[in-house]
Amino acid sequence: VRLYDIAAQRRPVRTIDFRESPIKVVTEDPDGFTVYVGNGTGDLASFDMRT
């Protein structure tokens, strides 16, 4: 998962690696800071994009 700042040269400002299996689902929490990621093997994780 990569977070981009499109105003700053379109380079990723944050990269998150999540297991070996391809990511199938990404969704944002209503708080605007947390992202939930799921892969094809049933793993689920949440990431705080502020850190």
Buried (B, 14 or more C-beta within 10 A) or exposed (E): BEEEEEEEEEEEEBEBEBEEEEBEEEEEEEEEEBBEBBBEEEBEEEBEBEE
